[in-house]
Amino acid sequence: MDVFLPAILLVAATTWTSRVDGQVTFMAELTSRPAQKLSKYGWYGNVRLQRFHIPEETAIARWTFTVTRGNSFYCGQHNITVYIRWGAPPVINPTDCVFPNVTLWNPSLSLILPVISQNSTMFNLSDPAPGEWFVAAHLPEDDGRIEQKGFPSCTYFFQPQLSVRRAVDTPVLPQDAFLTQTASFEQPARLKLFVPEFASSLSVTVRDCSSGEAAESGNCWLLLRLGSASLLQRPVTVNCSGMSCSASLVNPPWDTWLRVVVESSQVNRSVTFRITWSYTEGCKPKSVGLEGGDEFKKPQKSSSQSNSTSANTTEVSNGFSFANKSSALPTSLTVSACMWSVPVLYEEVDVLSLRFTAANGSNVSVTDTHPTLLTYPLPSQATGGTLNLRLTLNTTDVVLDNSSSVLACFSPWAPVLQLNHSQPCRTALFGGYGVAVNTSSPKAVLRLPFPQSASWYLTLQLHCNSSCGNASVVSVVPELSVSACVEDCGSYGECRLLRAYSYLYAGCVCKAGWKGWGCTDYSSALSYGRQLLSTLLLTLSNLSFLPAIVVATRRFYITEASVYCFTMFFSTFYHACDQPGVAVLCIMDYDALQYCDFLGSVCSIWVTILCMAQIRAIAKYTLFMLGALLIAMSMQLDRKGLWNMLGPILCAILLMASTWVYRGVRRRHCYPPSWKRWAFYLVPGLCCALVGVCLYIFAETEDNYYYTHSLWHILVASCVVFLLPPEEKQREALGWSRGFSWHWSWRPQICGYTLCESSKEELYTVT
């Protein structure tokens, strides 16, 4: 089911409502995704991520989550956790791990879905924010049991669907001009307005309400909502009850459409009203162009751009691209400006890797009279990484006193242009992140995993308790970048690139007991002694193949002994390279070591069982080579597949059983006939093999792997010692025969002109 390509079913069911329901026309759309198999949560790669797009002016969005069980046998009661987030993948922490330092995140909306056999759950959201929405789902935390691929297990499939109802002709609310509308409880009035850049505040005013009843005429029984719902952020709502009312937004989102919804607070009552809006520009920099008189420093090429041409930028200028709509302010204009707007350049370094730099150099001037503004537009393809902000105060030129500091506010969609200790770093609809640097703490770091795709604004301003004196202008180095993972997952983690159809994101897979978003939680980490013990057990346990090699060599099974040597060597160094901690030794590529280990293990079982079958040498070695080639092919296709191991083993056992039955029927006696061979060799060997297989399949977990798998090595090597047939001259004594013959032989002959004799006879020279 999950192998099909993503299918998006669009059902456009237009219903022309004759300009009712707030005088708009609605359209219904349905988006469906194929079902995906769920996994138990161990790291973010176990999460099934789906991306949906909600168009502009959507009135209501309805998700339908369908969970089905893939088999009929009893699997117990499990709950599936579903997360929903707007703008970026949800940041989750189902195991309550400690996040890395200075890493900030907001929890996403989560739903718990119980699973019986098939379950469907609906989730409705009114006036959702337009753009990308992400849905993630997973099973409960992994219990650590290692499941062998191919064995039946409990499977659950998750399929989300999204249906939206959107308005296609929402009226635009005019500025400073009243528009007459009618709203009711069932049919609200829907409007929209465009907020320009540099708007510091806006106000929406409702007046002249009329409900058509004389007793209630003049009362605005209305609910006025501004903005959209994004789960964590709700629209600003005002309850109107008088002749008029208004709703104001300080620091509204810039350069975007804002939703306005007006509905009646009284059931079965329509209200006619007039509505308008206005905004103010508290601070707007003067227009600056790239002309000859402007003192604009041309940016230099980056080192990566000068050495390679792989870095991509848009609107490239000397290897960089302009990411700010405002250019650098000339010196003659910055004195009279109400803020300094610094142009920012960004460079695409790699997948999920961006670097932002100030156009006029790394140092940015910050003063106490007006703020300094930097704009960072974050594209949607960068939301799957981690946004890193680093501020460094330049203390070489100016030294601040202990009461002075540089305040910074990092916010999406709109900046906060008034910074002080009492002013929160927050806009009208979205929260921001505030940091500060001073002489005692000249550096500040901020990390945001999975940031939202928006224009992010960094506002800097110097704040002094009394007077800044000579230190009225200081230099700050802002560094903003996007990386795949937090600090590349540290020493005990690996950053892996993940894909949900065409969307790329990254996550950390931890090792040696470390866990968390950046593999920094060491609460259950393995000590160095335990890591060393695990390595020694898994590697030295392969020395148990030495008795098997010695026995095979003494009985002149040279080919079999060579296979056992191959298995022992590559199993030892594969497990030395496969360790999760720091006690690791890799003599070659990990994938090559794993392939040779799996190939040698299956070939060892193959040649041992064929050797027990006691067939003629030419047939045995032919089957050795043919089986090795087929096993090598199957290992390349799927080395962890169940039938790649069971297939050759069952074929070899079937051949051995056939030869033993043939000899037993022909001799009318159990084969091998000696009870000593059964009691002291075959039965102990079969017991070792059976116990080893049970440990390998059913008992291994991530916690006990290092000693259960070591015991598997010992048991497999021990069963080879017991099961190998005796030497040729000892077979008759222990109940073995030379095997059945194909009645074909070849003896060299020496022929003269008229005489041809056997090689066993005397050789005559023909003259």
N, C-alpha and C positions, 0 to 999 in steps of 0.2 A: 504493500500500500504506500509505503514511504519512498518508493523508488521512482515514482512518477514526478515529472516536472511540476513546479508550482502552477496551479491553475487558478485563474482569477475569473470568476463569473460575475459579469456586470449585468444587472437587471435594472433597466431604466423604466420604471413604471410612473409615468407622468400623470398627474391628476390635476386637471385644470379646475381650480376652485372658484372661478368667477370673482377673483380678487377678494375673497374672504380670508379668514385666518390672518388678520393683520395685513391684508392686501398684498400678499405674496403668493407665489406658485411654488409648490413643493415637488421634489423628485425623490424616488427611492432607489437606492443602490445596494447591491449585495456583493461582498467580497468573501471568498472562501479559500481556505488553504488545505492542502492534503494532510491526512492524518500522519503523525510522526510517533515513533516508538519512544516511550519515556524511559529514563534511566534514573537510578538512585543517585542522589547528590553526593559528590565527592569534591568536585571543583566546578568552575563555571562551564567547562566543556561538557558536563552532563546535562546542562540546561537546554531545553528545546526553545529556540528563540524564533518568533514570528514578527514580521513587520507589516503594519497596515497604514494606509493613508486616509485621513479624514479630510474631505475638501472644505473649502471656505463656506461659511454661512450654514453649517450643519446644525439643525435644530435638536436632533436627538441621535445618539449612536447606541446600538445594541449589539453586545457581544454574546455569542452563543458558544459555550464551551462543552464539547462532547467528549466524554471519556469512555472507552470501551476496553474490555478485557479480551486478550487475544487467545485464551484457551479456556477449556471447560472445567479443569480440575480446580480444587479449592486452593486458593492462594492467600487466604486470610484477608483481614480488613486493612486497607491502605488508604491514606489520604493524599491527594495530589494538591500541591501548592501552585497557584497561578499568580503571577505578578503583572501589573499593568503600569506603564509609564509613558509619558508624553515627551517627545523630543530626543530620547536616547534610550538605550537598553537599561532595564532596571538594575540597580546595584543592590544585591541581596546579601544576606548574612544568616542563612538558616542554622548554622552551627554555632552562632554567637562567638565568633572569633574576634581577636583584637586586630583592628585596622592599623596600617602603618602610621607612623607619626605624621602630623600635619596633613592627614588625608581626611577630607570632609565629604560627607555623603548624606543624602536624605532618603529615608526608607520609602519604598514604593508601596502602592496599594496591593495587598495580597488577599487572595481568596483561597479557602480550603474546600476542596471538592471531595466528598466521600465517593468511593467506587464500590459498587456491588457487582453488577454485570455490565450495565450501560447506564450512563448518567449524563444528563444535559442540564446545564446551568446557564441562566441568562443574567447579564449585567447591563443596566441602562445608565446612560450618562447624558444629561441635558446640557445643551449649549457647549459641546466639547471644543477645546482649542484646535484649530486647524493645523495640519501638518502630519508628521510621522508619529505613529503610536506603536509601541513595542509590547508584545505579550510573551512572557517566559513561563515555562512550566517544568516541574521535576517531581520525582518521587521523594519519599523521605530519605534521610541521611543513609549513606551506604554503611552496611554493617560490617564491611571488611572481608566478607567471604568471597573467595576467588571462584567464579563460575567458569567451568570449562565450556568453550564454545561448541555448540552442537547439541548439548543436553537440553531437554525440555525445561523451561523455566516460566515463571509468571511474567507475562508481557501485558503492557498497557499502552493504549494508543490515545493520543490527544489531538483533537481537531477543532480549531477555532474558526468562527465565522463572524463577520461584521456586516451589519445592515445599518445604513444611515438614511436619514430623511433630511434633505437640505433644501433651502430656499434658493431659487435660481434668479430672482429679480428683487433682491432686498433693496428698499429705497435708501438712498444716501441722504443722511441728515445734513441740511445746509448749515453753514456757519453764519451766526448772527442774523438768521432769518427763521421765522417760526413755520413749522410744518404741522398741519392738522392730522391727527391720527385717532383711531378708535381701537380700544383694547378691551378684552374680557378675560375671565379666568381661564376659559378653555382655549381662547384664540388671542394670544398676546400680540402686541405690535412689535415687529422686528425691524430694526434700523441699523445702519452702520455709519461710521465716520472715520476719516483718515487723519491720523495724528502725524504731523510733519516732524522733521528732525529739529532738534533744539527747543522743543516745547517743554516748558518747565511745569506747567499745570494746565488743566482743562476743567471745564464745568459744563454739565448738562442740566438744563432748566426745563421744568414742566409747569405749565400754568393754564388758566382758563378751563378747568375741568368741568364737565357736564355729564350727568348720568341719565338725563331725560326725566328725572323725577324731581318735582319742585322741592320736596323736603330735603333731598340730598344734593340739590344742584349747588355747585361751587365747591364741593368737597372732593379732593383727589384721593379716592380709595385705590391707590396704585402702588405697585412695587416696581422700582426702577433699578435695573441691574446693568452694570458696566463691566465688560470683559467676558472672558470665556472660562470654562472650567477645565482645569488641568490636574484634577485630583488633589494635588498638594496645595494648589492656589484656587480659591473660589472667587467668583465675581464680587465686585463691590455692590452691595444691595442697600437701598434706601427705601424705607416705608413712608410713603407720602399719605398724609391724612388731612392737610389743610387746603388752602386755596391754591398753593403752589409749593413746589419743592425743587431741590437741586442736588446733584451729586458731583463731588469734586475729586479729582485725582492729582496728587502731587508727584512729579516725576513719572509721567505716563510713558508707556513704551513708545519708542521713536520709530518713525518710518514704517507704520503698519496700520492695518484696519482694526478698529475697535468695535466690538459688538455692543449694541444697545437694545435691551429687551424691556418692554413695559407691559405689565399685565395687571388686571384688576385683582384686588385682594378680596373682593366680594364675589361669592358664587352667584351665577345667573344674573350678572349685572354688567353691562357694557358702559364704558366711560370714554367720552370724547375729550380730547385735550390737544394743547398746542405745545410743541417741543422745539428746542433749539440748543446750540452749544457754542462755546467759544474757548479759545486757548490763549495763553500768554507765553512770550519768549523771554525768559529771565536773563539769558546770556547766549549770545550768538556771535561767533567770531566773524571778522570782516572777510570779504571775498579775497582770495589770493590765487593767482594763477602762476603757471610755470613760464614766466616771462623773463626777459633779460635783466630787468631791474630787480627781480626777486633774488634774495640771498639764499638760494636753495643749494644745499650741498648734494652733489651727485654721489649716490651710494657706490661703494666699491663692491666688486664681485666677492662672493664668499669663497672660502677655500675649497669647499666641495664643488662649487660651480667652476672654479678655475682648473680643478683637476679632473673633473668629470662633467659630462653633459647629460647625465641621467636625471638631475634635479629639474622638476617642472615648476614653472610659475606662470601666472596669468598677468597680462599687461606688463611684460618684463621690461625692466629698465636696468641695464648693467647687471643682469643676473638676479634682480629682485622684482617683486610686483608691488604695486601700491594697494594697500589694504584700507586706507582711510580716505574718505571723501574730501577731507580738508587737508590742504598742503601745509607745509611748515610756514609759520608766521615770520615775516621779515622782522628785523630788529626795530625798525621804525614803527611797526604796528603793535608789537607786543606790549609796549608800555601802556597804551590806551585800551587794550583788549580786556574783556572781563574774564577770559580764561585763555590758557595756552593749549592749542590743539596740535599735537605732535603727529606727523604722518608716520605710519607704520608699514613696514614691508614684511612680506612673508614668503617663505621658500618651502617647497615640498621636497623633503629630503628622501623619504622612502615611504613604504606603505605604513599608514598610521604614524607618520612622523612629519611634523611641521615645525618650523622655527620662525618666530616673529622677532623683528629687531626694529628699533627706531631708525628712521631714515637719516637723521643728521648725526648719527653716532650713538654709542652705547649709553652715554651720560645724558640724562634728562634733567633740565633745570626745574626746581620746585621752589615756589615762594609762598609767603604767608598772606599775600594780598588777594590772590585769585588762584583757582585750581588749575592743575595741568591734566589734560585729558588725552588718553590714548585709546584708540578703537581697534579691536581685534575681531574681524569677522571669521567665525568658525564654520567651515563648510560641513555638510552633512556626513561626508565620508570620514571625518575625523572624530565623530561622536563615539566610535568604538574603542577609543584609546583613553589616555589619561592626560588631562590638562595640567601643566606644571607652571606655576608662577613663582619667580624668585625675585625679591627686591633686595638690593644691596646699597647701603648708604655710603657715599664717597666721603670719607673722613680725612682725606689728605689735604684738601684745600680749606675747608671750614669745619670747625669743631663746635658742635652744639653742646649746650649745657644739659644738665640732667633733667630739667623740666621741659625741654623742647623735644619734639618728635615729628616725624613725617607720617601723616595718616594716609591710608590708602583704602579705597573701596572698589572691589571688583564685582561688577553686577552685569547681568544680561539684560538686553532689550533697551535699557535706558541707564544713563549715568546718574550718580548722586553728586551734585555740584556744590553742596554745602557740607563740608566736613568739619566736625569737632567731636569731642569726646561724648557729648550728650546727644548728638544726632546719630540715629541708627543707620547702618549701611543697608538700606532697603528702599526700593522704589514703590510705586503705587500698587503694582500687581505681583512683583517678584522680589524675592529676597536676594541679598548680596553677601559678600564675604569681606569682612574688614580685617586689616592687618596694620601694623605700625612698626617703624624702625627708628632707632635712636642711637646715641653713642654707645650705650651699654649693650644694646642688641642691634648691631648694624645690619643683620641679615634676617630675612623672613621668607619662609617657604610655604606654599599652599599647593595642594594637589587635589584635583577633582576627577575621580574616575567617571567615565562615560558622561562627559559634559554635553549639555544641550546644544543643538545647532542654532546659533543666534549670533548677533553682534554683541560681543562682550566689551565692556567699558571699564577702563582702569583710571580712577581719579586719584590724583596725588595733591596734597597740600601740606604746607608747613604749619605747625601749630605750636605756639609759644604761650606759656601761662601769663607772662607779663609783657616783655618786649624782646623781640628777636635780636635787636641790636645790629651788629655787623653781620650776623648770620641770617640775613633776610632772604637769601637765595642759596640753596644747597643743591647738590647733584645726587641723583639717584639712578641706579642702573636697573631698569626693569627687564627681566628676561622671561619670555613666555614661549612655551614649546608644547607640542603634543607628542607623547611617546606611546608605544604600544602598551606597556605595563608599568607599574610603579617600581622604579629603581631596578628594572629588568628582573624583577622577582627575587632579587637577592642571591645569596650563595646557596640556598637550599630550595630553589625553585627554577622553573623553566618557563619562559614566556612563549606561548603558542598562539599562532594566528588561527582564528576560527572563522567559519563562514556560515551564514544563514542565507542560502540562495546567493544573491548578488551582494549582500551586505557583509562587510568584513569587520570583525572585532577581535579583541585579544583577551586572554586570561592566563592566570598563573596556575601551573600544576606543581604542587609542592612534593617534597620527598623527605625521607628520614624523620617522619613524624611532625614536621613543621606544617603549619596550615595558615589559613587567612587569605585575605585579598592579595597581599603582596608577599606571602610566605614569611611573615615576620612573627607569627604567634608560635612561641616555643613551649607552650604549656604541656604538650605531649611529645616533644621532640626526643629523638633517640640520642643517648649519650655517645661519646666517641668510643667508649669501651664496648657498648652494645653494637655499634656499627662495625667495629673491628671483629667482634665475635661472629656477627652474621657473615661477614666476608670470609673468615677462616672456615666456618662450618660449611658454607656452600661450595667453597673451592676444594678444601682438603677432603671432603667426603667423596670426591671423585677419585681419590686414590684407592678407594675400595675396588676399582676396576683392575688394580694390579694383580690380585690373585686370579681373576678371570683371564688376564693376559698370560700369566705364567702357566696356568692349566691348559689353555688353548695351545700355547707354544709347545709344551711338553707332549701333548697329544698330536702334534704336527698339524694343527688347524691354523696354519699361518695366515690365511686370508681372514679368518674370523678374528684372530689376534690383532691384525692390522686395523680392522674396523673398530675394535675395542680401544685401541690406542688413539685412533682419530676421535672417538667419542669422548674419551677421558680428557684429552688435550683441549678440545674446543669447549667442552662443558665447563672445565676449570676456568678458562679465561673469559668465557661468556659471563659467568656468574661474578667474576672479579670486575667486569665492566658494567654489570647490571645493577650494582649496588646504589642505593639512593643517597648515601651520605658522601663523606669525604674519603673514605677508604675504598678507592676505586683505582683500577688498573686496566687500561684498554690498550691491547697490542695492535689492534686494527679497528676498522669501522665497526660500530655496534651492530648494524644490520647484518654485516657479513658474519660476525661471531654468532649472532642468534640463528642465522640460517644454517650454519655448519653444526651448531649444537642440536637443533631440531632434526636435521638430516642424519647426523650420526646416531642419535637416539633411536630413531625408527629403523635405520639400517642394522643396528646391533640386534634388535629384536628379530628382524627379518632373517638375518644370517644364522642366528642361534636356532630358530625353529626349523629352518631348512636343514641345518646340520643334524638336528634330532631326527629328521625324516629318513636319513641314511639312504639317499639315492645315489646313483652313480655320479662320479666326479664331474663328467662332462655336462650332465644335466644340472647338477648342483651349481656349478660355476656359471652356467648360462642363466639360471634363475637368479643368481646373485647379481649379475650385471643388469639383467632386464629389470629386476625389482628396484635396484639402485637408481636406474634412469627414471622409472615411473615415480618413485618416491621423490626424487629431485624435482620433477615436474610439478607434482602435487604440492610440495613445500613452497615452490615459487608462486603457485596460485593462491594458496591460503595455508600458511604454515601452522596456524593455531586452530585449524578446523579439526573437528572430532574424527571425521572419516579419513582424514589423511594419516592418522595413526591406526585407527581400527581396521581400515581397508587392507593394508599389507599384512597386519597381524592375523586377521581372519582368513585371508587367502593362504598364508603359510600354515596356520593351524589346520585348515581343511586339507591341504596337501599332505601334511604329516599324518593326520588321522586316516587319510585314505591309504597311505602306505602301511601304516600299522594294522589297519583292519585287513588289508590284503594279505599280509604275512600271517596274521592270526587265523584267518579263514583257511589259508593254504596249509598251515601247520596244525590246525585244529587245537590251538593253544593260545592262551593270552600272550600278547606281545608288549613289551619284553617279558620273557617267561620267568626271569629271576625275581623272586620276591624281595631280595636284597636291593635290587636296583630300584624297585618301587618304594621300599621303606626308607632307604637311606639317601636317595638322590631325587627321584621324581616328585614324591610327595612333599618333601621340604622345599624343593625348588618351586613347585606350584604354589605352596603356601606363601613363600616370600613374594612371588609375583602378584598373588591376589591381594595380600596386605598392602603392597606398594601401590597397586592400582587404586585401591580404596582410599588410601591416604592422598594420592594425587588428585582424585576426582572430588571427594566429598569432604576432606578434612582441612584442606589448605585455606588459610585466611591471611590477610596482610600482616597480622600480628605474629602468627606462628609460622610464617612461610620459611624463615631461615632454618628452622630445625625440622619441620615436617618435610620440606623438600630435600634437605640433607639426608633424612632417613629414607626417602624415596631413592636417592642415589645408591645408598648402601644396600637396600633390598633388591634393586634391579641388578646390581653387580653380583650380589650373592646368589641370586637365582640362576645366573649364567654359570657360575661355578658348579652348581648342583645339576643343571640340565644338560650341560655339554656331554655328549656320548663318550665312552671310553676310547682308549687308543685301539688301533686296528687289531693288534695281537691279543688284546684283552676283551674283545667283544664277545667271543664265544663263551668265555668264562662267566661274564656278567649277563648273559642272556641276549646279547645283540647278535645280529647276523650281518653278513656282508651286504645284505640288501638284494633285491631282485635285479636280475640282469636283463638287459635288452637283447642278449644273444648276438652281440655284434662286437667284433674285435679286429684289431689291425696289428699284424706282425710284419716287420720289414723282412724282405727276401733279397737274396743275392743271386742274380741270374747271369749265366754265361751264354755262349752261343746255343748250346743244347741242354744245359744243365741248370736247374733252378732249385735251390735248397733253402731250408729254413735257417734263420739267423742263429738258432740254438745249436745247429750242427757246425762241423768244422768248415772253415772258409778255405776254398781252393782257389788258387791263382790260375787264371786262364791265360795261356800263352798263345 
